[in-house]
């Protein structure tokens, strides 16, 4: 039986789950909800980098991303940060939608899947 590795797990969720060389991240949200969409996106992507590194991979191995925005009109500003963060020719399959997020201060939440 293959081993499942859970990072920072609690009763409700894990920050990341690794299984068979695939790494599934939680929906990552910003720590500083006082930041604008650019600042919040930068925070989220930095946390994604940290979680992927814990599992021995990085953004060059992204397969899929799901992005939730509090306001879809923030999409262009979020995309500027997102596109600058992505490696050249390394964009994952992606969805980006407007949603009511768990905390009214969150402007963005991003969930990715990567492989090792």
DAQUIMO-V958219 format. One record per residue. N is the residue number from 1. RES is the residue in three letters. SS is DSSP state (@ for helix, = for strand, . for the rest). OMEGA is omega in radians with two decimals (999 if undefined). NEAR is the number of other ideal C-beta (glycine too) atoms within 10 Angstrom. Layout:
BEGIN
n=(N/N)
res=(RES/RES)
ss=(SS/SS)
omega=(OMEGA/OMEGA)
near=(NEAR/NEAR)
END
This chain:
BEGIN
n=(1/2/3/4/5/6/7/8/9/10/11/12/13/14/15/16/17/18/19/20/21/22/23/24/25/26/27/28/29/30/31/32/33/34/35/36/37/38/39/40/41/42/43/44/45/46/47/48/49/50/51/52/53/54/55/56/57/58/59/60/61/62/63/64/65/66/67/68/69/70/71/72/73/74/75/76/77/78/79/80/81/82/83/84/85/86/87/88/89/90/91/92/93/94/95/96/97/98/99/100/101/102/103/104/105/106/107/108/109/110/111/112/113/114/115/116)
res=(UNK/UNK/UNK/UNK/UNK/UNK/UNK/UNK/UNK/UNK/UNK/UNK/UNK/UNK/UNK/UNK/UNK/UNK/UNK/UNK/UNK/UNK/UNK/UNK/UNK/UNK/UNK/UNK/UNK/UNK/UNK/UNK/UNK/UNK/UNK/UNK/UNK/UNK/UNK/UNK/UNK/UNK/UNK/UNK/UNK/UNK/UNK/UNK/UNK/UNK/UNK/UNK/UNK/UNK/UNK/UNK/UNK/UNK/UNK/UNK/UNK/UNK/UNK/UNK/UNK/UNK/UNK/UNK/UNK/UNK/UNK/UNK/UNK/UNK/UNK/UNK/UNK/UNK/UNK/UNK/UNK/UNK/UNK/UNK/UNK/UNK/UNK/UNK/UNK/UNK/UNK/UNK/UNK/UNK/UNK/UNK/UNK/UNK/UNK/UNK/UNK/UNK/UNK/UNK/UNK/UNK/UNK/UNK/UNK/UNK/UNK/UNK/UNK/UNK/UNK/UNK)
ss=(./././=/=/=/=/././././././././=/=/=/=/././=/=/=/=/././=/=/./././././././@/@/@/@/@/@/@/@/@/@/@/@/@/@/@/@/@/@/././././@/@/@/=/=/=/=/=/=/=/=/././@/@/@/@/@/@/@/@/@/@/@/@/@/@/./././././././=/=/=/=/=/=/./././././././././=/=/=/=/=/=/=/=/.)
omega=(3.14/-3.12/3.03/-3.14/3.13/-3.13/3.10/-3.12/2.98/-3.09/-3.05/-3.04/3.01/3.10/3.10/3.05/3.11/3.13/3.11/3.09/3.06/-3.14/-3.13/3.13/3.00/2.93/-3.07/-3.13/-3.12/3.05/-3.11/-3.12/3.08/-3.14/3.07/-3.08/3.12/3.13/3.14/3.12/3.10/3.11/-3.10/-3.12/3.07/3.11/3.07/3.08/-3.14/-3.11/3.11/3.13/3.09/-3.09/3.02/3.11/-3.14/-3.04/3.07/-3.10/3.13/3.07/-3.03/3.06/3.01/-3.09/3.07/3.10/3.06/-3.13/-3.08/3.09/3.05/-3.05/-3.10/3.13/3.09/-3.14/3.10/3.11/-3.13/-3.09/3.10/-3.13/-3.09/3.02/3.11/3.14/-3.09/-3.11/3.08/2.90/-2.98/2.95/3.10/-3.08/3.01/-3.10/2.97/-3.08/-3.01/3.12/-3.11/3.10/3.13/3.06/-3.10/3.00/-3.10/3.10/3.13/2.98/3.13/3.02/3.13/999)
near=(3/7/7/10/13/13/15/11/13/8/4/6/12/16/16/23/18/22/12/9/13/15/24/16/22/21/17/21/20/24/11/10/14/8/16/11/21/15/16/27/26/19/19/26/21/13/18/23/13/12/19/21/11/15/21/11/18/15/18/12/20/22/13/13/21/18/21/21/23/19/12/13/10/18/17/9/16/22/13/13/19/21/9/10/16/17/11/6/6/12/12/15/10/14/10/16/10/13/15/8/16/11/11/9/14/19/25/32/21/25/17/25/17/25/13/13)
END
